[in-house]
C-alpha cells in the first residue's frame, strides 16, 4: 500500500520507516497488526471497553509508574517508553523510540499474553466433584454397581480433564503470530505453521526449525507483522516462501475483538506474572 509523504508529497510504501525521496520519517508506517491500537489513547479505550482493571493487573498505560511489579508505556519528550519494573524495583526497558504504533503494539502483546496465561490456568485448574460418595447409595444397588459407577464417574472426569487441558493449550495462544521475530541475534519469520530464518551471508530466507524455548515464548521475541528496513534483513514477502495471509491468520481483524479477551478482571492475581524476567 502506498501513502503520501507529509513533507514532500511523494508516494511511498506504508512499511518504509523513511521517505526515500526526502529522508523524512514516515508517520504512517505500519508496524502492528490489523485492528491493534496504534496510540496510547486507543489502547486506553480498548482496555476500558474490555473492562480491564489496569491497576490491579499492574499495567500502567500512559504513566511512568516507578513502583515494583509493573508493565507500562508512556511518552517522554519525543520518545515512547515501554517498560517493566521487576519485583526488586529495577526497570527493564523493552522499547525506547519515536514509533508510537510499535511501542503500543509491544505492550498490547504483553497484555494479551498475560490474559491468555491466566485464562489457560483457570480452565485447566483442578475441579471438585460434589454429591458423590462411593458405596453410599440409597437405591440398594450392589457393590459391583457402586464400583462400576465409581469407575465411570472418575473415568469421565479424566476425559473431561484431558479435553479441558487441550482447550487450555489452544486458548493459551500457542500458535505464533504471522510476522518477524528476533531471537538470539537471528531474524525469523513465521507463517502457516512454519518457521523461516534469514541467512545474512547468502541474503536469503531458509525454512528452519526452532528450539522449544522460542516455540513456548515466541511473544517475547515478536517484532511486527510488517517489514521494516531497520531489521537489516531482506523483505520476507520478496522470498519464494511467502504465502499471502488468509482470514484464518492470527492477525485477522476478527481476532481483535474475539472472545479471547473475556476474563473476570476483578479476580486478577498479579502474582501470576513472572516479575524477575526482563519481559
C-alpha atoms as one frame of an Amber mdcrd trajectory, in Angstrom:
protein
   0.000   0.000   0.000   1.244   3.486  -0.873   0.910   6.522   1.391   1.829
  10.159   0.798   4.886  11.625   2.498   3.773  14.532   4.683   6.892  16.514
   3.771   7.438  16.163   0.018   4.104  14.583  -1.102   5.881  11.613  -2.698
   4.044   8.277  -2.570   5.965   5.680  -0.567   5.371   2.207   0.869   3.449
   2.212   4.146   6.120  -0.115   5.593   9.007   2.321   4.940  10.488   3.993
   8.009  11.720   6.966   5.975  10.804   8.594   2.690  13.396   7.526   0.062
  12.907  10.874  -1.708  13.444  13.410   1.090  14.518  11.249   4.036  11.681
  12.377   6.303  10.210   9.840   8.787   7.088   8.059   7.581   4.343   8.971
  10.054   2.078   6.336   8.501   4.440   3.370   8.793   2.502   0.170   9.508
   4.143  -1.648  12.411   1.282  -3.524  14.045  -1.485  -5.969  13.215  -4.859
  -5.182  11.727  -7.140  -3.590  14.318  -4.468  -3.367  17.025  -4.402   0.010
  18.855  -1.766   2.327  17.431  -1.800   5.079  20.053  -1.749   5.145  23.838
  -5.215   6.696  23.870  -6.584   3.941  21.603  -5.084   1.330  23.913  -6.683
   3.002  26.947 -10.047   2.942  25.208  -9.625  -0.714  24.251  -8.787  -1.713
  27.844 -11.755   0.248  29.143 -14.118  -1.450  26.670 -12.872  -4.861  27.821
 -13.472  -3.950  31.462  -9.837  -4.324  32.447  -8.835  -3.280  35.955  -5.432
  -1.981  34.879  -4.041  -1.001  38.332  -4.937  -4.435  39.700  -3.397  -6.039
  36.609  -0.260  -3.919  37.163  -0.446  -2.325  33.712   0.102   1.434  33.595
  -0.895   2.851  30.216   0.346   6.393  29.648   2.054   6.531  33.038   5.653
   6.369  34.217   4.943   4.238  37.258   8.068   3.817  39.396   6.925   1.187
  41.884   7.865  -2.509  41.657   5.893  -5.097  39.671   4.548  -3.103  36.773
   4.245  -3.093  32.994   3.783   0.270  31.329   4.087   2.694  28.456   4.403
   6.486  28.453   5.720   9.330  26.348   8.894  11.151  27.347   9.569  14.094
  25.039   9.656  12.659  21.520  10.196   9.091  22.696   7.758   6.410  23.745
   8.972   4.146  26.544   7.751   0.594  27.099   8.998  -0.813  30.389   8.749
  -3.473  33.040   9.523  -2.862  36.702  10.697  -6.090  38.299   9.920  -7.362
  41.789  13.062  -5.728  43.164  12.109  -2.351  41.670  14.697  -2.406  38.869
  13.494  -1.421  35.407  13.902  -3.215  32.088  13.151  -1.025  29.066  11.522
  -3.007  26.275  11.417  -0.159  23.757  12.518   3.467  23.559  11.853   5.327
  20.338   9.615   7.634  18.351   7.362   4.942  16.819   4.177   5.085  18.909
   2.415   2.297  16.990   5.345  -0.051  17.525   5.568   0.837  21.222   1.834
   0.345  21.748   1.999  -2.989  19.939   4.711  -4.160  22.343   2.647  -3.509
  25.467  -0.511  -4.762  23.734   1.194  -8.103  23.005   2.313  -8.409  26.623
  -1.194  -7.617  27.826  -2.610 -10.287  25.521  -0.042 -12.826  26.710  -0.808
 -12.183  30.388  -4.552 -12.548  29.817  -4.169 -15.796  27.869  -1.875 -17.285
  30.511  -4.485 -16.747  33.215  -7.360 -17.966  31.067  -5.487 -21.199  30.356
  -4.612 -21.663  34.024  -8.209 -21.122  35.106  -9.566 -23.556  32.528  -7.070
 -26.328  33.270  -7.120 -25.855  37.055  -8.287 -28.595  39.459 -12.003 -29.206
  39.709 -14.025 -30.745  42.529 -16.834 -33.232  42.448 -19.667 -32.935  44.956
 -22.602 -35.043  45.987 -20.928 -38.403  45.366 -19.800 -40.866  47.994 -18.640
 -44.333  46.848 -20.590 -47.130  48.489 -23.243 -44.823  49.930 -26.380 -45.336
  47.866 -29.984 -45.242  48.988 -31.135 -47.221  45.956 -29.861 -50.510  47.324
 -27.581 -51.170  44.347 -24.985 -53.888  44.642 -21.330 -53.312  45.455 -20.397
 -54.147  41.852 -22.834 -51.476  40.649 -21.322 -48.961  43.022 -17.849 -49.896
  41.827 -18.900 -49.506  38.196 -20.432 -46.126  38.975 -17.249 -45.031  40.730
 -15.057 -46.071  37.798 -17.391 -44.464  35.272 -17.523 -41.172  37.088 -13.791
 -40.938  37.587 -13.028 -42.040  34.034 -15.443 -39.432  32.749 -13.731 -36.858
  34.918 -10.360 -37.825  33.472 -11.653 -37.457  29.930 -13.099 -34.052  30.750
  -9.784 -33.003  32.291  -7.914 -34.045  29.148 -10.307 -32.088  26.943 -10.004
 -29.045  29.186  -6.215 -29.189  29.072  -6.313 -29.360  25.292  -8.615 -26.355
  25.166  -6.418 -24.527  27.620  -3.419 -25.104  25.407  -5.272 -23.742  22.389
  -6.606 -20.728  24.228  -3.182 -20.086  25.667  -2.052 -18.677  22.334   0.422
 -21.397  21.368   0.083 -20.546  17.653   2.628 -17.797  16.840   1.524 -14.675
  15.019   2.494 -14.242  11.375   5.440 -11.905  11.090   9.011 -11.119  12.091
  10.801 -12.298  15.229  14.273 -11.609  16.629  15.770 -14.398  18.733  19.428
 -14.997  19.674  20.514 -12.297  17.192  18.761 -14.112  14.342  15.784 -12.861
  12.372  12.864 -15.274  11.912   9.562 -15.199  10.092   6.521 -17.320  10.921
   3.632 -18.173   8.637   1.187 -21.064   8.254   2.719 -23.281  10.981   6.269
 -22.937   9.620   9.370 -21.011  10.681  11.942 -19.377   8.413  15.320 -17.890
   9.264  17.248 -15.171   7.456  20.722 -16.136   6.225  22.647 -12.857   6.239
  25.646 -14.311   4.374  23.593 -15.520   1.412  20.956 -12.802   1.838  18.101
 -15.308   1.606  15.365 -16.824   3.760  15.521 -20.547   4.571  12.964 -22.922
   6.058  14.040 -23.977   9.548  13.035 -25.500  12.859  13.316 -23.602  16.145
  14.009 -24.714  19.691  11.297 -25.290  22.269  12.080 -22.087  24.134  11.210
 -19.904  21.161   8.125 -22.002  20.468   6.930 -21.518  24.049   7.926 -17.868
  24.447   7.506 -16.535  20.941   5.549 -13.459  22.093   8.629 -12.143  23.888
  10.519 -12.044  20.581   7.833 -10.763  18.220   8.719  -7.636  16.215   5.840
  -6.949  13.859   3.792  -8.383  11.021   5.141  -5.600   8.782   8.623  -5.238
   7.340  10.975  -2.501   8.469  14.273  -1.585   6.823  15.728  -1.252  10.330
  15.600  -5.045  10.714  18.670  -5.440   8.498  17.273  -8.376   6.552  15.535
  -8.963   3.242  11.792  -8.441   2.980  10.180 -11.859   3.536   7.401 -11.062
   1.078  10.038 -10.967  -1.666  11.098 -14.562  -0.945   9.765 -17.677  -2.667
   8.457 -18.908   0.686   5.933 -16.120   1.165   2.236 -17.004   1.167  -0.415
 -14.301   1.310  -2.319 -14.237   4.630  -5.810 -15.646   4.822  -8.733 -14.857
   7.101  -7.570 -17.652   9.426  -4.282 -15.959  10.288  -3.910 -14.832  13.875
  -3.628 -11.177  12.861  -7.033 -11.120  11.148  -9.408  -8.381  12.222 -11.712
 -10.933  13.858  -9.016 -11.671  16.444  -9.056  -8.022  17.503 -12.482  -8.323
  19.109 -12.664 -12.049  19.742 -13.740 -13.729  22.950 -10.100 -14.449  23.814
 -10.133 -11.238  25.885 -13.023 -12.433  28.062 -11.916 -12.649  31.685 -13.062
 -11.761  35.199 -10.570  -8.922  35.590 -11.756  -8.228  39.124 -10.213 -11.555
  40.186  -6.832 -10.825  38.561  -3.891 -12.008  40.650  -0.734 -10.113  39.707
   1.293 -12.776  41.499   0.818 -14.910  38.404   3.283 -12.776  36.421   6.996
 -13.531  36.185   8.373 -10.403  37.808  12.012 -11.468  37.728  12.480 -11.709
  33.944  13.271  -8.746  31.701   9.896  -9.067  29.974
